[in-house]
Structure formats: structure tokens, C-alpha cells
């Protein structure tokens, strides 16, 4: 993690969420922005393979970048947006079997944004 440290962690199992509190080197002034960068690694022994990644905030953001790098690309991949308690597919992603997908947004309203995927084609 660059730009801050983790100040707290809270799991919400019913929603499949883990929420982290972030601590900056000093309190931000009203209207001041900060840039952070972090990597989440899924352990080899995580059990069931993951099927989505969402990142976001309760407050709007000037920009948000989400990237996912797969060891083996999924069969199907789509972009997901979750706002106001509703999750919706906002578009299929053509990843052409590449291991890396990225999403970059500007003037982002409150909510969560990212990707969801299936490891197998339907009917297999």
C-alpha cells in the first residue's frame, strides 16, 4: 500500500464485503485530495475461486482505477456498478483471453465499481 496505512478492517459476510479504514500521514483539509495505490492478492488456499472485484467509496471520487490481473483469464467477464444498494452489469468486457483488465473513471459518484466473471462458459 502506498499513500496511507490500514487503520481498521471490518467484514460484512452477508454482503461479501471487507471494509478498510485508511489513515493518511496527516488529516486532509476540506476539499483536499489524496492518491493511494494498493494490491490485493488472493491466497492460493482461498478455497472457492473469486468471481468479482469491486472498489469504491461512500463519497464521490475525482477518479478511480481498478485493474485485475488473472493467472488464467476467465471464460466471461463484465463490468459491474453497485450504487444505492443495487448492483447492475454495465457492460460486457472483451478481454480476448488477456490476463489484465482495467477500468478508469473520472468524477465518480458514490458506489462500487469493478468486474465480475465466470470461470466456465455457460452450459459446460
Secondary structure, 3 states (H helix, E strand, C coil): CECCEEEEEEEEHHHCEEEEEEECCCCCCCCCCCCCECCCCCCCCCCCCCCEEEEEECCCEEEEEEEEECCCCCCEEEEEEEECCEEEEEEECCCCCCCEEEEEEEEECCEEEEEEEECCCCCC
